[in-house]
Amino acid sequence: MVGLQGFESRRIAGDGAEIDVAVAGSGPAVLLLHGYPETKLMWRHVAPKLAERFTVVAPDLRGYGASDKPASTADHAPYAKRAMAADMAAVMTALGQNRFAVVGHDRGARVAHRLARDYRERVTKLSVLDICPTLDMFERTDMAFATAYYHWFFLIQPFDYPERMIGADPGYYLNRKMRLAANADAFPDDVVAEYVRHFSNPETVHATCEDYRAAASIDLEHDRADRDRKLSIPIQALWGAKGVVGGSYDVLAIWREYTTGTVSGAALPCGHFLPEEAPADTLAHLLPFLQE
């Protein structure tokens, strides 16, 4: 089975969910948060290199991979980014890491943003990969965005419509999503098979739909409530030059609205899946940012 080379696997209690975590390295702590529809395996090219200089913690988010998939509620609160961020804060506490940097891709970047907002005294810097803040992306939605990010609006449909559609053939769904990357070679068969293995669990399909339902409801309430409470930490924003985010938004300008700290970043020569499509370029930007 493919995995993160050189990492120790652990099960750690989060804030209402047990989290499957991979840990390696020593030095300042860096928390890596994966995106949809993946697991911590997405960091397989990046995490071992970071572990040469940092204590690297790579969990599966609640609802994903080998982590718990708690029952949801009518308001989707168990899958709010606030709940998912609380898991990560608990994991880092259990590992003795009071202060740490966070790097997140896709959904993990949304959890990372909420983690930085809710645990301001603990997150030292934030790197977000191929996203703008959720609130901005919903508020600026147009036909081009809705077409490219159709899954945002598909997955938020009421239970159990998307669950049944995906569950009918999760292998087809996952393979199509991965093969549509700008660099399809970034997803070898054994890696896709591992993602499909987890997505063949109906609980995973439901939990990940709840992640998106929360993003379109309770997460927006939380984001609006503290939109004007700027962070004070450095933010790095990286995006794929062949993806949607950079072509649809002024990424750096938007992130500058969220912090009084510095905002830096660049487009990388890839599509949406930066750490898998362009791991060397991703590392070339992450390392100096994390070491500053």
BAFI-3210 file (N, C-alpha, C; in Angstrom, 3 decimals, decimal comma, padded with zeros to 6 digits):
// residues 292
n [1|2|3|4|5|6|7|8|9|10|11|12|13|14|15|16|17|18|19|20|21|22|23|24|25|26|27|28|29|30|31|32|33|34|35|36|37|38|39|40|41|42|43|44|45|46|47|48|49|50|51|52|53|54|55|56|57|58|59|60|61|62|63|64|65|66|67|68|69|70|71|72|73|74|75|76|77|78|79|80|81|82|83|84|85|86|87|88|89|90|91|92|93|94|95|96|97|98|99|100|101|102|103|104|105|106|107|108|109|110|111|112|113|114|115|116|117|118|119|120|121|122|123|124|125|126|127|128|129|130|131|132|133|134|135|136|137|138|139|140|141|142|143|144|145|146|147|148|149|150|151|152|153|154|155|156|157|158|159|160|161|162|163|164|165|166|167|168|169|170|171|172|173|174|175|176|177|178|179|180|181|182|183|184|185|186|187|188|189|190|191|192|193|194|195|196|197|198|199|200|201|202|203|204|205|206|207|208|209|210|211|212|213|214|215|216|217|218|219|220|221|222|223|224|225|226|227|228|229|230|231|232|233|234|235|236|237|238|239|240|241|242|243|244|245|246|247|248|249|250|251|252|253|254|255|256|257|258|259|260|261|262|263|264|265|266|267|268|269|270|271|272|273|274|275|276|277|278|279|280|281|282|283|284|285|286|287|288|289|290|291|292]
n.u [000,852|000,538|002,071|003,197|006,501|008,766|007,331|005,686|002,751|-000,117|-002,879|-004,897|-006,779|-009,088|-011,208|-013,739|-013,566|-011,621|-008,413|-006,475|-003,061|000,065|003,444|006,647|010,158|011,994|012,311|010,927|007,346|005,190|002,058|000,283|-002,420|-004,732|-006,621|-009,829|-010,620|-009,060|-006,460|-004,072|-002,093|-001,661|000,479|002,774|005,091|006,070|006,025|008,097|010,456|010,112|010,212|012,880|013,713|011,794|009,344|006,931|003,489|000,925|-002,294|-005,316|-008,186|-011,173|-013,772|-012,533|-010,349|-008,641|-009,544|-011,988|-015,525|-017,760|-021,266|-023,509|-025,387|-028,466|-027,686|-025,181|-022,968|-021,009|-019,239|-018,357|-015,817|-014,815|-015,149|-013,532|-011,095|-010,770|-010,272|-007,691|-006,248|-006,409|-005,007|-002,417|-001,852|-001,808|000,486|002,361|002,878|002,693|002,826|002,745|003,260|000,987|000,074|-002,110|-004,115|-006,682|-009,667|-008,405|-006,969|-008,972|-009,785|-007,366|-007,322|-009,478|-008,484|-006,299|-007,717|-009,261|-007,430|-005,428|-003,204|-001,615|-001,054|001,552|002,233|000,739|000,099|-001,628|-002,991|-004,069|-006,578|-009,030|-010,499|-013,438|-015,846|-015,451|-015,265|-017,808|-019,362|-018,545|-019,304|-019,797|-020,991|-018,842|-017,206|-019,023|-019,372|-016,797|-016,325|-018,373|-018,855|-019,008|-021,622|-023,066|-022,400|-023,515|-026,171|-029,267|-029,133|-030,096|-028,968|-026,444|-024,816|-025,857|-025,451|-022,621|-021,910|-022,803|-020,822|-018,012|-015,344|-015,265|-016,035|-013,917|-011,647|-012,176|-012,122|-009,440|-008,038|-008,596|-006,833|-004,280|-001,879|-002,088|-000,450|000,474|-000,975|-000,565|-001,607|-001,650|-001,878|-004,307|-005,934|-005,742|-007,016|-009,553|-010,188|-010,752|-012,873|-014,765|-016,123|-019,233|-019,647|-017,551|-018,155|-020,575|-019,708|-017,892|-019,548|-021,010|-019,016|-018,892|-021,535|-021,563|-019,763|-021,271|-023,101|-023,131|-020,394|-020,177|-021,615|-019,911|-017,669|-018,594|-019,099|-016,619|-015,179|-013,968|-012,027|-008,919|-006,184|-002,793|-000,583|001,994|000,950|001,059|000,169|-000,348|-000,974|-002,353|-001,199|-002,535|-005,004|-008,199|-008,505|-006,486|-007,052|-009,517|-009,602|-008,012|-005,677|-003,670|-004,356|-006,881|-006,269|-004,751|-006,645|-007,213|-005,249|-002,912|-000,348|002,424|001,753|002,421|003,244|002,638|001,924|002,053|003,470|001,162|-001,926|-004,745|-003,862|-001,401|000,784|001,034|001,106|003,159|005,486|008,207|008,305|006,414|007,678|009,896|008,823|007,545|009,588|011,408|009,487|008,510|010,821|011,488]
n.v [-001,200|002,223|005,087|007,600|007,977|007,032|008,030|007,953|006,307|007,336|007,322|009,827|011,580|013,910|016,750|015,473|013,582|010,818|011,052|010,130|010,161|011,074|011,315|012,854|013,740|016,592|019,675|023,000|022,985|021,870|021,747|019,815|019,954|018,179|018,124|017,770|015,147|013,718|012,327|012,369|011,257|012,778|014,420|013,025|013,463|015,818|015,976|014,207|015,587|018,038|017,091|016,781|019,094|020,031|019,328|017,386|017,114|015,253|014,865|012,902|014,641|014,977|012,828|012,071|009,719|007,620|008,665|009,375|009,478|011,309|011,391|013,607|016,721|018,644|021,261|020,929|021,305|019,503|019,196|021,671|024,073|025,078|023,008|021,078|022,377|022,538|019,873|019,687|021,456|020,104|017,757|018,791|019,764|017,370|016,304|017,891|020,332|023,578|025,924|026,495|026,243|026,267|024,488|024,255|022,561|023,127|021,873|021,463|023,813|025,574|024,689|025,254|028,054|028,713|027,590|029,266|031,571|030,940|030,082|032,008|032,579|030,429|029,618|030,275|030,990|030,906|028,949|028,753|026,713|026,981|028,235|030,826|032,715|031,121|032,603|034,790|033,433|032,300|034,649|035,871|034,261|033,199|032,228|030,951|030,139|028,486|026,488|025,355|024,628|022,858|020,823|021,964|022,827|020,629|018,795|019,999|019,537|018,297|015,542|012,355|012,701|013,470|011,586|009,083|009,234|009,429|007,139|005,136|004,565|004,942|004,629|005,416|008,100|009,184|008,561|010,025|012,632|012,871|012,360|014,553|016,459|018,917|017,696|014,613|012,456|012,737|011,225|008,191|004,750|003,246|005,182|006,473|004,261|003,974|006,311|005,771|003,498|004,505|006,191|004,420|003,787|004,330|006,026|007,833|009,163|010,403|011,998|013,738|015,093|016,442|018,153|019,993|020,908|022,189|024,219|025,834|026,935|026,980|027,589|029,959|031,680|031,809|032,916|035,404|036,594|037,189|038,495|041,009|040,915|040,953|038,737|038,555|037,398|036,164|035,332|032,955|032,453|030,109|029,020|027,140|027,696|026,685|026,235|027,144|029,116|031,185|032,367|033,424|035,110|037,855|036,752|037,358|039,963|039,603|037,965|039,785|041,297|039,952|039,843|041,640|041,101|040,135|039,276|036,902|035,135|032,983|031,841|028,439|026,071|024,269|022,426|022,238|020,535|021,060|019,973|017,426|017,557|019,384|019,020|019,744|022,480|023,376|022,797|024,466|026,946|026,669|026,000|028,321|030,126|028,887|028,811|031,394]
n.w [000,000|-000,823|000,754|003,138|002,990|005,495|007,627|010,797|011,739|013,497|015,815|016,961|019,346|018,302|018,339|019,099|017,170|016,142|014,839|012,070|011,746|010,295|011,191|011,204|011,341|012,756|014,610|013,953|013,925|011,317|009,935|007,681|005,535|003,703|000,556|-001,159|-003,391|-001,561|000,584|003,287|001,767|-000,469|000,017|-000,524|-002,072|-001,075|001,774|002,909|002,200|003,506|006,081|006,552|007,657|009,352|011,965|010,821|010,433|009,233|008,811|008,151|007,403|009,439|008,439|006,132|004,445|006,702|009,061|011,683|011,021|012,031|012,972|011,318|011,549|011,271|010,756|009,771|011,369|012,542|010,469|009,898|009,142|011,452|013,332|012,177|012,256|015,009|015,613|014,532|016,125|018,551|017,928|017,485|020,017|021,459|020,417|021,530|020,375|020,506|018,999|015,502|011,944|009,160|006,294|003,686|001,269|-001,070|000,278|002,695|002,917|003,490|005,971|007,231|007,087|008,772|011,120|011,618|012,164|014,427|016,292|016,928|018,473|018,137|015,474|013,332|010,732|007,453|004,677|001,720|-000,731|-003,912|-003,473|-002,894|-000,194|001,119|001,384|-000,348|-002,786|-003,119|-003,120|-005,458|-007,488|-010,809|-014,091|-015,338|-013,196|-011,797|-013,667|-013,906|-011,251|-010,636|-008,841|-006,317|-006,152|-006,742|-004,662|-002,431|-002,529|-001,115|001,222|000,059|-002,400|-003,897|-002,620|-003,419|-006,176|-006,452|-005,039|-006,686|-008,524|-007,417|-008,203|-010,906|-010,589|-008,986|-010,563|-012,875|-011,874|-011,002|-013,373|-014,845|-014,111|-014,850|-015,264|-015,739|-015,327|-012,812|-011,125|-010,482|-010,990|-008,575|-006,607|-007,229|-006,841|-004,076|-003,184|-004,239|-002,780|-000,195|-000,879|-001,589|000,598|001,914|004,103|003,939|001,548|002,279|004,471|003,242|001,497|003,430|004,363|002,213|002,252|004,706|004,088|002,463|004,123|007,348|007,586|006,127|007,751|009,974|008,727|007,824|010,263|011,369|009,435|009,293|011,202|011,016|010,329|011,621|010,680|008,401|005,100|002,586|-000,734|-003,160|-006,482|-009,248|-012,471|-014,636|-013,702|-012,217|-010,214|-010,257|-012,703|-012,310|-010,115|-008,386|-006,725|-004,734|-004,008|-002,859|-000,632|000,806|002,027|004,288|006,219|008,274|008,041|005,886|002,466|000,117|-002,931|-005,827|-009,180|-010,091|-012,429|-013,282|-012,755|-010,599|-008,521|-006,825|-005,051|-006,056|-008,849|-009,343|-007,512|-006,997|-007,618|-005,793|-003,348|-003,669|-003,204|-000,725|001,176|001,594|002,562|004,906|006,399|006,953]
ca.u [000,000|001,319|001,954|004,203|007,741|009,498|006,433|005,036|001,300|-000,673|-004,283|-004,915|-008,106|-009,322|-012,250|-014,959|-013,272|-010,254|-007,762|-005,337|-002,004|001,424|004,368|008,072|011,057|012,235|012,408|009,644|006,240|004,408|000,859|-000,112|-003,832|-005,042|-007,866|-010,839|-011,183|-007,828|-006,067|-002,703|-001,228|-001,358|001,743|003,813|006,322|006,459|006,202|009,416|011,458|009,904|010,592|014,329|013,975|010,691|008,452|005,813|002,283|000,020|-003,474|-006,535|-009,247|-012,368|-014,601|-011,703|-009,316|-008,778|-010,042|-013,392|-016,558|-018,862|-022,599|-023,730|-026,623|-029,203|-026,958|-023,874|-021,914|-019,880|-018,302|-017,928|-014,363|-014,494|-015,015|-012,364|-009,925|-010,629|-009,561|-006,266|-005,669|-006,280|-003,919|-001,122|-001,665|-001,420|001,859|003,234|003,210|001,821|002,828|003,066|002,833|-000,007|000,009|-003,320|-004,521|-008,098|-010,464|-007,482|-006,616|-010,116|-009,624|-006,199|-007,717|-010,289|-007,575|-005,548|-008,643|-009,763|-006,291|-004,482|-001,980|-000,885|-000,619|002,604|002,141|-000,284|000,266|-002,864|-002,714|-005,113|-007,899|-009,318|-011,429|-014,729|-016,845|-015,195|-015,543|-019,258|-019,914|-018,146|-019,622|-020,434|-021,218|-017,559|-016,796|-019,976|-019,121|-015,532|-016,437|-019,740|-018,994|-019,420|-023,071|-023,574|-022,218|-024,323|-027,575|-029,712|-028,981|-028,869|-028,833|-025,064|-024,278|-026,257|-024,825|-021,209|-021,824|-023,108|-019,561|-016,990|-014,120|-015,405|-016,058|-012,570|-010,729|-012,440|-011,670|-007,986|-007,513|-008,818|-005,741|-003,470|-000,860|-002,721|000,594|000,723|-001,822|-000,374|-002,732|-001,695|-002,342|-005,739|-006,585|-005,835|-008,093|-010,817|-010,449|-011,427|-014,124|-015,727|-016,834|-020,346|-019,493|-016,658|-018,906|-021,510|-018,982|-017,301|-020,666|-021,304|-017,983|-019,312|-022,780|-021,176|-019,109|-022,288|-024,087|-022,603|-019,078|-020,371|-022,003|-018,693|-016,782|-019,141|-019,049|-015,304|-014,476|-013,193|-010,978|-007,807|-005,047|-001,574|000,516|002,280|000,186|001,544|-000,866|000,150|-002,073|-001,957|-001,355|-003,463|-006,234|-009,307|-008,440|-005,690|-007,686|-010,812|-009,478|-006,719|-005,484|-002,902|-005,117|-007,945|-005,696|-004,273|-007,773|-007,430|-004,162|-002,044|000,986|002,789|001,130|003,280|002,805|002,884|001,324|002,972|003,180|000,365|-003,333|-005,211|-003,247|-000,011|001,812|001,154|001,465|004,399|006,040|009,467|007,970|005,734|008,724|010,766|008,159|007,231|010,756|011,826|008,421|008,453|012,070|011,684]
ca.v [000,000|003,452|005,891|008,640|007,285|007,469|008,631|007,103|006,433|007,405|007,695|010,858|012,136|015,293|017,384|014,765|012,581|010,298|011,474|009,337|011,149|010,653|012,271|012,589|014,887|017,352|021,103|023,713|022,145|022,239|020,930|019,723|019,579|017,765|018,573|016,834|014,030|012,998|012,051|012,843|010,706|013,797|015,072|011,997|013,996|017,050|015,790|013,691|016,644|018,990|016,437|016,916|020,365|020,377|018,277|017,433|016,411|015,158|014,070|012,855|015,432|014,212|012,526|011,641|008,722|006,697|009,367|009,138|010,155|011,455|011,691|015,034|017,300|019,402|022,479|020,494|021,810|018,591|019,309|023,061|024,207|025,318|021,696|020,412|023,083|022,149|018,591|019,898|022,072|019,037|016,883|019,440|019,785|016,014|016,090|018,828|021,452|024,699|026,873|025,760|026,756|025,413|024,485|023,536|022,554|022,894|021,893|021,619|025,225|026,241|024,355|025,991|029,451|028,788|027,292|030,495|032,559|030,526|029,795|033,025|032,558|029,192|029,501|031,273|031,413|030,160|028,806|028,224|026,232|027,001|028,721|032,100|032,435|030,562|033,657|035,537|032,617|032,227|035,968|036,275|033,174|033,476|031,003|030,282|029,461|027,416|025,402|024,707|024,094|022,339|019,919|022,744|022,968|019,256|018,137|020,626|019,152|017,589|014,097|011,647|012,744|013,271|010,351|007,962|009,390|009,065|005,767|004,193|004,186|005,839|004,524|006,295|009,487|009,584|008,501|011,157|013,859|012,899|012,395|015,884|017,340|019,390|016,673|013,368|011,520|012,945|010,288|006,804|003,866|002,817|006,316|006,601|003,117|004,250|007,287|005,078|002,591|005,252|006,751|003,336|003,721|005,283|007,026|008,874|009,956|011,256|012,991|014,765|015,942|017,317|019,186|021,014|021,518|023,135|025,368|026,692|027,336|027,430|028,213|031,337|032,445|032,056|033,801|036,766|037,123|037,741|038,894|042,237|040,660|040,494|038,040|039,376|036,506|036,085|034,373|032,615|031,874|029,517|028,496|026,530|028,573|026,043|025,998|028,108|030,173|032,316|033,024|033,985|036,033|038,458|035,948|038,043|041,130|039,134|037,534|040,962|041,801|039,075|039,895|042,815|040,595|040,108|038,291|036,611|033,946|032,906|030,745|027,357|025,517|023,052|022,655|022,439|019,652|021,533|019,098|016,199|017,885|020,172|018,965|020,482|023,906|023,620|022,833|025,630|028,098|026,410|025,978|029,643|030,748|028,263|029,030|032,826]
ca.w [000,000|-000,880|001,964|003,307|003,300|006,672|008,612|011,789|011,744|014,849|015,989|017,996|019,590|017,932|019,138|018,756|016,145|016,191|013,606|011,619|011,567|009,982|011,814|010,985|011,367|013,977|014,357|014,006|013,465|010,139|009,779|006,279|005,447|002,338|-000,045|-001,677|-002,641|-001,260|001,961|003,520|000,731|-001,480|000,370|-000,580|-002,654|-000,376|003,217|003,311|002,053|004,599|007,338|006,737|008,344|010,247|012,453|009,881|010,875|008,089|009,185|007,352|008,014|009,811|007,282|005,009|004,666|007,827|010,242|012,016|010,244|012,984|012,448|011,109|012,080|010,260|010,383|009,246|012,251|012,742|009,352|009,737|009,215|012,864|013,967|011,601|012,793|016,414|015,578|014,273|017,325|019,554|017,484|017,717|021,468|021,865|019,958|022,236|019,494|020,845|017,887|014,289|010,646|008,512|004,833|003,309|-000,142|-001,357|001,507|003,811|003,034|004,140|007,387|007,703|007,274|009,996|012,222|011,888|012,727|015,741|017,183|016,473|019,269|017,878|014,077|013,094|009,335|006,736|003,231|001,142|-002,080|-004,926|-003,045|-002,259|000,902|000,718|001,274|-001,585|-003,966|-003,280|-003,445|-006,811|-008,410|-012,097|-014,848|-015,596|-011,971|-011,501|-014,614|-013,553|-009,884|-010,546|-007,698|-005,146|-006,151|-006,744|-003,369|-001,382|-002,660|000,087|001,387|-000,233|-003,865|-004,360|-002,066|-004,272|-007,488|-006,337|-004,565|-007,760|-009,164|-006,867|-008,974|-012,068|-010,110|-008,566|-011,695|-013,771|-011,228|-011,016|-014,736|-015,401|-013,698|-015,969|-015,443|-015,291|-014,913|-011,382|-010,378|-010,907|-010,694|-007,173|-005,808|-007,473|-006,196|-002,641|-003,009|-004,514|-001,649|000,861|-001,370|-001,746|001,870|001,874|005,160|003,416|000,569|003,008|005,270|002,381|001,077|004,560|004,333|001,254|002,729|005,751|003,461|001,848|005,134|008,637|007,401|005,678|008,941|010,748|007,968|007,843|011,625|011,716|008,214|009,512|012,194|010,196|010,908|011,661|010,304|006,960|004,297|001,251|-001,588|-004,396|-007,284|-010,504|-013,635|-015,563|-012,970|-012,287|-009,205|-010,709|-013,835|-011,915|-008,989|-008,061|-005,521|-003,696|-003,546|-001,964|000,641|001,554|002,799|005,435|007,197|008,307|007,753|004,481|001,590|-001,025|-003,635|-007,257|-009,929|-010,410|-013,760|-013,097|-012,523|-009,231|-007,522|-006,810|-004,479|-006,831|-010,225|-009,394|-006,160|-006,874|-007,579|-004,526|-002,321|-003,879|-002,594|000,678|002,046|002,072|003,350|006,227|007,110|007,220]
c.u [000,888|001,094|003,007|005,481|008,426|008,645|005,860|003,541|000,785|-002,159|-004,353|-006,331|-008,146|-010,354|-013,598|-014,781|-011,842|-009,616|-006,565|-004,246|-000,703|002,377|005,801|008,851|011,231|012,422|011,061|008,534|005,528|003,269|000,423|-001,540|-004,231|-006,372|-008,775|-010,438|-010,080|-007,668|-004,674|-001,712|-000,855|-000,030|002,940|005,134|006,909|006,825|007,572|010,524|011,328|010,380|012,101|014,668|012,931|010,097|007,181|004,681|001,293|-001,165|-004,429|-007,564|-010,409|-013,244|-013,840|-010,761|-009,638|-009,259|-011,527|-014,319|-017,780|-020,184|-022,767|-025,056|-027,268|-028,473|-025,543|-022,701|-020,768|-018,860|-018,008|-016,411|-013,928|-014,298|-013,773|-011,069|-009,692|-009,961|-008,060|-005,561|-005,448|-005,141|-002,568|-000,826|-001,183|000,018|002,848|003,655|002,234|001,710|003,342|002,612|001,849|000,057|-001,212|-003,598|-006,027|-008,911|-009,583|-007,045|-007,747|-010,126|-008,459|-006,531|-008,540|-009,440|-006,786|-006,442|-009,033|-008,659|-005,136|-003,159|-001,109|-000,335|000,341|002,610|001,258|000,045|-000,972|-002,630|-003,994|-006,507|-007,862|-010,303|-012,813|-015,766|-016,677|-015,579|-017,041|-019,836|-019,612|-018,477|-020,288|-020,539|-019,920|-017,094|-017,715|-019,785|-017,871|-015,606|-017,853|-019,948|-019,360|-020,943|-023,777|-023,526|-023,054|-025,813|-027,988|-029,400|-030,229|-028,602|-027,375|-024,444|-024,620|-025,577|-023,367|-021,071|-022,125|-021,847|-018,449|-015,676|-014,145|-015,325|-014,648|-011,597|-010,931|-011,924|-010,147|-007,441|-007,741|-007,779|-004,948|-002,361|-001,399|-001,690|000,936|-000,043|-001,638|-001,488|-002,807|-002,181|-003,850|-006,495|-006,737|-006,913|-009,462|-011,182|-011,195|-012,786|-015,159|-016,504|-017,970|-020,250|-018,572|-017,391|-019,850|-020,777|-018,409|-018,375|-021,027|-020,269|-018,412|-020,620|-022,495|-020,568|-020,119|-023,317|-023,388|-021,221|-019,211|-020,815|-020,765|-017,784|-017,292|-018,984|-017,686|-014,488|-013,567|-012,113|-009,764|-006,803|-003,845|-000,349|000,803|001,414|000,892|000,401|-000,212|-001,034|-001,534|-002,230|-002,349|-004,790|-007,217|-009,073|-007,684|-006,297|-008,979|-010,707|-008,089|-006,334|-004,781|-003,661|-006,216|-007,366|-005,150|-005,391|-007,957|-006,313|-003,458|-000,595|001,262|002,001|002,021|002,737|003,040|002,057|002,401|002,547|002,423|-001,102|-003,622|-004,399|-001,748|000,990|002,007|001,578|002,824|005,067|007,332|009,208|007,271|006,746|009,601|010,155|007,905|008,451|011,198|010,764|008,403|009,696|012,313|011,582]
c.v [001,251|004,262|006,979|007,982|007,898|008,072|007,568|007,362|006,393|007,708|008,636|011,402|013,589|015,900|016,756|013,755|012,104|010,501|010,578|010,300|010,456|011,732|011,858|013,884|015,504|018,812|021,767|022,888|022,747|021,238|020,978|019,197|019,366|018,323|017,426|016,390|013,116|012,706|012,640|012,300|011,753|014,506|014,148|012,489|015,131|016,794|015,234|014,733|017,678|018,402|016,446|018,161|020,706|019,118|018,379|016,548|016,438|014,273|013,866|013,708|014,536|014,025|011,947|010,511|007,790|007,377|009,074|009,970|010,321|011,751|013,195|015,469|018,159|020,668|022,203|020,916|020,826|018,621|020,760|023,110|024,510|023,993|020,980|021,056|022,713|020,781|018,813|020,544|021,008|018,089|017,506|019,565|018,430|015,697|017,054|020,024|022,598|025,715|026,165|026,536|025,771|025,608|023,664|023,646|022,337|022,926|022,080|023,053|026,006|025,922|025,140|027,454|029,618|028,509|028,541|031,555|032,217|030,274|030,724|032,991|031,354|029,094|030,651|031,813|030,429|030,137|028,115|027,914|026,126|027,272|030,228|031,797|032,036|031,650|034,437|034,720|032,460|033,575|036,397|035,222|033,688|032,161|030,228|029,512|028,278|026,225|024,628|024,012|023,563|021,497|020,673|022,718|021,619|018,654|018,755|020,291|018,282|016,093|013,410|011,593|012,591|011,978|009,149|008,030|008,964|007,598|004,731|003,714|005,108|005,777|005,415|007,754|009,970|009,582|009,677|012,447|013,962|013,041|013,743|016,900|017,767|018,396|015,359|012,346|011,664|011,950|008,873|005,916|003,496|003,925|006,506|005,462|003,336|005,287|006,621|004,145|003,319|005,765|005,674|003,087|004,749|006,352|008,159|009,763|010,913|012,361|014,094|015,650|016,922|018,439|020,324|021,678|022,528|024,394|026,350|027,189|027,858|028,057|029,668|032,229|032,793|033,053|035,240|037,401|037,736|038,171|040,093|042,070|040,072|039,686|038,977|038,574|036,589|035,019|034,189|031,979|031,390|028,959|027,951|027,451|028,000|025,718|027,134|029,320|031,401|033,067|033,720|035,083|036,662|037,889|036,728|039,249|040,706|038,719|038,703|041,599|041,037|039,106|041,233|042,403|040,618|039,032|038,121|035,385|034,041|031,783|029,708|026,697|024,197|023,428|022,786|021,697|019,930|020,527|017,797|016,468|018,583|020,183|019,755|021,981|024,267|023,729|024,067|026,901|027,889|026,555|027,365|030,342|030,193|028,529|030,491|033,127]
c.w [000,000|000,399|001,978|003,809|004,520|007,765|009,536|011,763|013,169|014,771|017,176|018,132|019,169|018,864|018,768|017,643|016,329|014,823|013,310|011,156|011,188|010,485|011,502|011,147|012,733|013,597|014,454|013,360|012,258|010,003|008,322|006,189|003,988|001,854|-000,455|-003,071|-002,129|000,229|002,145|002,502|-000,314|-001,217|000,177|-001,169|-001,816|001,079|003,593|003,197|003,162|005,921|007,563|007,557|009,401|010,867|011,626|010,389|009,712|008,459|008,004|008,091|008,441|008,574|006,113|005,429|005,821|009,099|010,463|011,141|011,142|012,298|012,322|011,726|010,986|009,835|009,892|010,129|012,476|011,613|008,995|009,810|010,649|013,592|013,462|012,092|014,251|016,537|015,455|015,462|018,404|019,202|017,797|019,207|021,953|021,481|020,615|021,411|019,759|019,712|016,637|013,060|010,035|007,003|004,446|001,830|-000,221|-000,055|002,726|004,006|003,687|005,640|007,977|007,971|008,549|011,225|012,601|012,528|014,163|016,753|016,826|017,211|018,943|016,449|013,744|011,675|008,587|005,249|002,673|-000,329|-002,900|-004,376|-002,832|-001,129|000,404|000,480|-000,016|-002,813|-004,184|-003,718|-004,876|-007,850|-009,680|-012,859|-015,071|-014,366|-011,674|-012,434|-014,213|-012,201|-009,644|-009,291|-006,431|-005,016|-006,245|-005,344|-002,254|-001,507|-001,474|000,040|000,830|-001,726|-004,316|-003,837|-002,959|-005,636|-007,453|-005,968|-005,633|-008,461|-008,672|-007,629|-010,196|-011,649|-009,760|-009,722|-012,628|-013,169|-011,279|-012,430|-015,408|-014,910|-014,924|-016,287|-014,897|-014,840|-013,433|-010,526|-010,911|-010,376|-009,219|-006,258|-005,984|-006,792|-004,698|-002,345|-003,219|-003,367|-000,538|000,387|-001,662|-000,456|001,842|002,961|004,718|002,440|001,286|003,772|004,402|001,752|002,191|004,691|003,407|001,672|003,833|005,146|002,875|002,847|006,388|008,518|006,981|006,847|009,769|010,033|007,976|009,223|011,952|010,506|008,443|010,578|011,489|011,010|010,931|011,230|008,811|006,296|002,961|000,483|-002,878|-005,170|-008,605|-011,676|-014,638|-014,895|-013,098|-011,397|-009,714|-011,866|-013,482|-010,870|-008,966|-006,699|-004,418|-003,150|-002,578|-000,618|001,447|002,370|004,110|006,467|007,140|008,082|006,262|003,742|000,370|-001,742|-005,115|-007,859|-010,233|-011,731|-013,693|-013,018|-011,037|-008,178|-007,388|-006,250|-005,247|-008,268|-010,324|-008,017|-005,995|-006,794|-006,272|-003,393|-002,445|-003,303|-001,107|001,577|002,491|002,912|004,770|007,054|007,464|008,712]
res [m|v|g|l|q|g|f|e|s|r|r|i|a|g|d|g|a|e|i|d|v|a|v|a|g|s|g|p|a|v|l|l|l|h|g|y|p|e|t|k|l|m|w|r|h|v|a|p|k|l|a|e|r|f|t|v|v|a|p|d|l|r|g|y|g|a|s|d|k|p|a|s|t|a|d|h|a|p|y|a|k|r|a|m|a|a|d|m|a|a|v|m|t|a|l|g|q|n|r|f|a|v|v|g|h|d|r|g|a|r|v|a|h|r|l|a|r|d|y|r|e|r|v|t|k|l|s|v|l|d|i|c|p|t|l|d|m|f|e|r|t|d|m|a|f|a|t|a|y|y|h|w|f|f|l|i|q|p|f|d|y|p|e|r|m|i|g|a|d|p|g|y|y|l|n|r|k|m|r|l|a|a|n|a|d|a|f|p|d|d|v|v|a|e|y|v|r|h|f|s|n|p|e|t|v|h|a|t|c|e|d|y|r|a|a|a|s|i|d|l|e|h|d|r|a|d|r|d|r|k|l|s|i|p|i|q|a|l|w|g|a|k|g|v|v|g|g|s|y|d|v|l|a|i|w|r|e|y|t|t|g|t|v|s|g|a|a|l|p|c|g|h|f|l|p|e|e|a|p|a|d|t|l|a|h|l|l|p|f|l|q|e]
***
